[in-house]
C-alpha cells in the first residue's frame, strides 16, 4: 500500500505521459470483504496494479473488468459478489458483495488530479465527485474543496436511482507523525509507521540517535535543541506529535511548545509521577486545564505493554484510532 499523496502523484505521472488508467474505488460493501468503502486501486495500461481493494477473487474480477474498460475507454460501476462456498475457499467467513466504481482517466482528467494534490498539500480536505447517467452512458469526474455544506456524515456517499447515480468521497492527507526523541521506543515506532501510510519526522538533540541508521524512512531528521524546534518545523494542526524524549524536563519543553502549535494529537510517555510533574509545570506556564488534558499521558492504548516494541504497538494503534476520528 502507498500513501494517498504518492497514489495521486502516480496518477498524475501516468496522465502526463498520456497513459490512460482506471481508478477502481469501492463505493459500497455488504457482508464479508477484506477492505471497505473508500479503498482505491489503479490499473495501468501496462497491466500493473497499484495498491489494492482487498485481494482475492473479488479484486481479480474487478481488475479484469478494469482492463476491459481501459480497452474500451469507458467507465463503469459494477457489482461483484461471492457465494458462501466460494468465499470459504479463500478464507472469508461468508459471501461478500462490493460495488466498484471503475473510472477511466485520461489526460483530460489531469486538472482534477492536480486540484486534489494541491488541496491536500495545503492541508485541506478534497472531495471526489463522480456522477453518471445510464442513457446515454457517461461519467463525470470532478474534485472539489470540502465544505461543511456538503453534509457528508461519513467518509463517502453513494446515491443511485433509475437514471444514474452519484458517488462522493472525502480525501484527506494522512497526518505526519513528529517523533520527539530518537531512543529505543521511537525507533520501534518508526518501523511501524511507513506500512500504515504515515510519514514521520524525527526531532532529536543527540546526533548519535538522529540518523538514517535508526530512521531510514524518515521524511526528515532534525537535530536541534528542543527549545528551538518550533522555528524549524512546519507542523500543521492535522499532524500528530509523539513525545518520547530522554527525560521529564525535555518533555515539558516540547509540550510547552506543542500546546502553542496545537496539533491534532499530542501524546507523551509518562508514569503517574511524571504526569503530575508535567501538568504542574504547564499550569505554572499559564495553561488551562482543557489544554493540559488534551495531552494523552501515558501515551498509547492500554495493552499492558512492557518492551519498547510492545509500547510502540500500543502507540501506533492509538494513532490509527485517532486517524479514523
Order of alpha helices (4+ residues) and beta strands (2+ residues): alpha-beta-beta-beta-alpha-beta-alpha-beta-alpha-beta-beta-beta-beta-beta-alpha-beta-beta-beta-alpha-beta-alpha-alpha-beta-alpha
